[in-house]
Amino acid sequence: MSDFQLDLQRVTVPDATTRSGIVLAVQRITLPRTTQAASARPAPSASAAAGTSPTMVFLHESLGCIETWREFPAFLAEAAGLDAIVYDRLGYGLSAPMPDTPRGLDYLHIEAERLFRLLDILGIGEVVLFGHSDGGSIALLAAAMQPQRVRAVITEGAHVFVEEETLEGVRIAQALMAKTDLPVRLARYHGDKVARLTAAWIDTWLSPGFRDWNIETSLRAARCPALIIQGEADEYGTPAQVEAIVKGWGGTAEALLLPGARHTPHREATKAVMAATTAFLATALA
């Protein structure tokens, strides 16, 4: 891997939940200029040539954070020839804890709005969004909210409506939290925030009020190309999620179902995800 510059910082982002703002942990991945020039992407557009290539943004899953991505963002950033950021959402990893109040059923919309406030603070303009699970749903919503700013979207295991398979997966995770050392393992990444963040995820998804959650109509406002990835053995959703996203997406969209992969394709089928994403971006950003 190239000689990346990896910078971890804490950024205060304006937020309606507190006067002082919220503190989020952000890791910047900066490529050597020679790596960007030698990337597999085609010749850059005029805006990219002027130094305004999009930044890749990685959005983690329901129990994830910067650290759980491992080295994948850096490898993919190198292959795509783009600088990147990975960040911990509020309540995760090294970011500030969630408030004690119940999480709203619109939490994914709130996170999509919060993403753009973070990008503004960081001085980042156009972006390519790579989202996993909840992060994938946030990426879809963000692309629909500010289509002029999002150049491309890649999702893994994203949800746009609630399926019984998803709820069963959450129930299984709930049982594992109670009967195994899963909380201890999660504490390696989230410290003393584990109980709050897992309760927020489980309680929201299993709430009767969340059963009718659906963002399919929001997808029509998106304009960028999208690559929608899902493992064929995904324990949290069926291919109906992929079909709905591709059908409803306002830009061009292509589906990729990976045999043998479950809910985390970038870990279970890394080479396939890398190859598909870099090929997709070569066309999407041309």
C-alpha positions, 0 to 999 in steps of 0.5 A, a space after each residue: 500500500 502507498 505511503 498514505 497520510 492518515 490524520 485522526 481529528 475531532 471536529 465540532 459540528 453544529 447541531 440542533 441537539 446542543 448549543 455547543 455542537 457535537 464532537 465527531 471523530 474523523 480520519 482523513 486519508 490523503 494520497 500522495 499526489 503521484 498515486 492520484 496521478 497514476 490511478 486506474 481512473 480515466 483522465 479527469 474532468 476539467 473540475 478534477 484537473 483543477 484540483 477538485 476531485 471528489 472525496 470518498 466518504 465511508 459511512 459505517 454500519 449500525 455497530 461500526 466505526 472508523 476502526 471496524 472498517 480496518 484497512 479497506 477504506 485506504 485500499 479502496 481510496 488508493 485504487 480509486 485515486 481519491 482522498 477519503 474520510 472515514 468518520 464515527 457518527 455520534 455515539 460511536 467509536 471516538 465520537 461523543 456519546 449519544 444523548 440519553 433521549 430516545 432515538 427518533 424514527 427519522 434518525 437516518 435522515 438526521 444523519 444524512 443532514 449531519 453529514 453535510 454539516 461535517 463536510 462543510 466544516 472540513 471544507 469538502 465539496 463534491 463526494 463519492 459516498 460508500 455506505 454499509 448497512 445503516 451507512 448505506 441508507 444514509 448515503 442514499 438519503 444524502 444523495 437525494 438531499 444534495 444531488 448536486 454535491 454527490 458524484 456517485 454512491 456505493 452501498 452494501 446491505 442498505 435498507 430502504 424498507 423494513 423486512 421481517 428478515 431484518 427484524 429477525 437479524 436484529 433479534 438475533 443480535 439482541 440475544 447475542 448481546 445478552 448471552 455472549 461476550 459481544 458487548 465486551 468485543 464491541 467495547 474495544 471500539 466504542 468504550 463505555 458507549 456500547 450499551 447506549 448505541 446497541 439499545 438505540 439500534 435494537 429499540 428503534 428497529 424493533 419499535 412498532 412505529 418503525 415497521 412502516 419506515 420506508 425511504 423508496 420515494 426519496 430515491 427519485 431525487 438522486 441524480 448520480 450513478 449508484 452501485 448497489 451491492 449485497 451479499 446473497 446470504 445477507 442475514 439482514 435483508 433480501 434482494 428485494 432491497 436491491 431491486 427497490 433501490 435500483 428501480 427507484 433510483 433517480 440516476 443510473 443504478 446497477 446491482 451486484 449480488 455476491 455469492 457466498 457473501 453475507 452482510 459485510 461484503 467488503 470483508 467477506 468478498 473484498 477482491 470482488 467489491 474492490 474490483 466492482 467499485 473501481 470499475 464502477 467509479 472509472 465510468 461514473 467519474 469519467 
